[in-house]
């Protein structure tokens, strides 16, 4: 039940952040809204609840006296909405209509002036026809704070498992980038300190299961591909920095800068940014402005670093100096910017897009190698060697017809280590019984990878 609640609230937070990026009738917003309402009813029915009340205590989400660690980490926008509405929490009736939740999303997204007090906020909801979603009193006014012993006992039992979830880490990163883009779009401050804290969290929590994290970032994400792209590039960049043995402080700086490398796209019109086909000459000229816009946004932030600005500005500048924006001849390229350019291009080539299928890593490497002057040759060579033809997190089929997930590159680029997840009969193997095959050893020389299982574009109307 705890996991089901966590997933429900993470879904709610994702729906809020997506609504802030897109218009009310956007297909993804509509689908997420319906999915949340369906899962809300399922949870309430299973728990025997008529309403689900989520409180806020000291900036954390609380349910029935327990802090909800996972949802709190990505729930900043929900917490901000509840706080703006002068409430100590929000309750959802089990039979809340999807149309009413959609109206609530629009209200909290488009609210320009906060109500004066809780009564005014309740009146605001009522005038918008929102009757199944209610605002609660502030916690200190209606309840006794949680005892520290209760918090510690609960956190000791629940938090480690939840916080190590690759899906949660991915969603945390996605929400952080989405919020940064939304703040930049509306002229607000970009919370760089929060971006760094989330990046640090990723570094600490994903060290032992980076292949699982990489698997999360390979999924086909059509509507959020601009935000998802930044998360995937950051994951690749941190993976490479870790493989290079760079100091953890440098890895942190790389990850944070990579998450915001495309923040300038917040200033690009949606009809250009999300156009499903090839851009016209005029549209491409508009798109080419995003590195400059991104650098200007980051320069305006008090806590931005030189690397943040350099990566936003320079990730489309080629190793030979061409590309965009134009740079003076005396400019010196930072090696981390060169690394980000490689990660950026590789992700774009191998990702699903509305206008193209993904390329295999082998084909993507060929494209990159056959473009002399585009990339730092030493960094590109290292990138190919470390990732291999089957990067960690990708799904592969083996010569015995079993399938698995690549967990690490091997001593040769075509023979990585694979965690076998299905039998030759295509039956899933329970997690406790899965095993790893290092295809670089003599013992496994008869086994080979015969197919890379690429993500498929979702069907029209399918939520990803």
Secondary structure, DSSP 8 states (H G I E B T S, - for coil): -HHHHHHHHHHHHHHHHHHHHS-TT-HHHHHHHHHHHHHHHHHHHHHT-SEEEEEEETTEEEETTEE-HHHHHH-HHHHHHHHHTT-SEEEEETT--HHHHHHHHHHHHH--S--SSHHHHHHHHHHTT--SEEEE--HHHHS----HHHHHHHHHHHHHHHHT-HHHHHHHHHHHHHHHHHHHHTT----HHHHHHHHHHHHHHHSTTHHHHHHHTTS--STTHHHHHHHHHHHHHHHHHHHTT--HHHHHHHHHHHHTTTGGGGGS-HHHHT-SS---HHHHHHHTTHHHHHHHHHHTSTT--HHHHHHHHHTTB-TTS-BSS---TT----HHHHHHHHHHHHHHHHS-BTTB----HHHHHHHHHTSTTSS-HHHHHHHHHHH-SS-TT-EEEETTS-EEEEEE--SSTT--EEEEEE-TTS-B--GGG-EEEETTSGGGTT--EEEEE------TT---
